[in-house]
């Protein structure tokens, strides 16, 4: 696949996320996709595998977080596409907001995403996920 096609595949992936289009997402990712989200103390952290792992991640995300994600720059070489972006959102359990500058390192093979490794502001997300003991609720 050309670099331009890989970038378009990744753009299509982010568009499908934005629309909440699960079928389009599954069509754009490999059966054995690996999605790594670093960190602790927030609901989306961890490594997920395959379509079942992706479905679990989407389900967890819809229950725990409201976010708007804005990919701003796409940098590609070979089968790798780096996406530089920004997200703003709220953790539903705590009602705390966050802002997150992020980079996704994505591998695209044969027109499908095979690996996603997020580089996110884990501290901001963990902070927004913490339930403050002094707050009622």
N, C-alpha and C positions, 0 to 999 in steps of 0.2 A: 504494500500500500504506500502511496505517496504521503509525504509529510502533510500536504494540504488536506488529503482525505482523512488522515488521522486527526487533524485539528477539527475538521468538520464533524467527525464522529463524536469527539469530546464535546463540541458545542451542542450537538444534538442531545447528548446525554444530560448536560446541564439544563437544556430547554425542557426535556422530559421531567427532570426533577422539579423544575419551576411550575410545570403544569400538573404535577402529581400523577403523571401518566405511567403507571407501573408496567403495563404491557410494552410500551416503547422502551422503558429502561431495560427490561429483561431481554428485549431483542438486541440491545446494544452492548450487552455484557456477555462474556464467555460463561459457559456452564460452570467452570471451575474458578471463577473470579475470586480474588482475595482482596478484601478491603480492610486496611489497617488504620485505626484511629487511635492515636497515642493518648495516654493520660490515665488518670484515676479519678475517682470521686465525681464522675459525671456520667449520665446514662448511656452515651453513645460510644464511650471508650471501649476498645477491644479489637480483636481480629475476627472477621467473619468470612466464611467461605461459601462459594456457590450461590445459586439462585435462592436457596433456602436462607442462607445467611443474609443476603441482600434484602429479602422479604422481611426478615426479622429486624434488620436495621431500620427499614422504612417504617415498620410498625412501631418500634421503640421511639423513633424520631417523632412520629405524628402524635404519640401519647405524651411525650415529655418536653417538646420544644416547639416554639414558633420562631421561624427564622426567615429572613429574606437574604438570599445569597446572590452576590454580584460578581461573576467572573469578569476580570478587567483586562487580563493579558494572557495570551497563549504563546508559549515558547516551545518549539518542537525540534527534535533531532532524532533521526532514526525512528524507532518505534515508541519513543518517549514524548509525552506532551506534559509540560509543566503549565499549570493554570494558576495565575496569581489573582487573588480576589479578596473580597471583603464581605463579611456577614454581620448582620445586626439581628438581635432576636431577644427572646425571653424564655427562661426555663419555667414551665408551667407549674411545677410543684412549689417553687419558691416565689414566683411572680417577679423574679429579679431579671433585669435586662443585662445584655452583654454586647460588646463589639469585638469583632474577631477579624484580624488580618490573617489570611491563610494562603497556603500553596498546596495544591494537589499535584503529586507526581503520579502520572498515569501511564501505563503501558498499553498500547493498542496493537493487537495482532489480528490479521485477517478481518479487519473491520469491526472488531469487538474489543471492549475493554477487558483486560485480563488481570490487571493489578492496579489498585488505587492505594496510595500512601498519603495520608493527610499530614500536613505540618500546620497545626493550628495553635492558637493561643490557649493551651490547655489550662493555664492558670486562670484566665478570665472565665472560662467555661466552668471550671471546678468551683470558683468563687461564687458564680451565679447559681450553682447547683446546691451549695451548702445551705442547710436550714439553720438559721441563726437561733441559738437556744434562748436568746433573750426576747425573741419575737413570739407573741401568742399565735397559736395556730397549729 
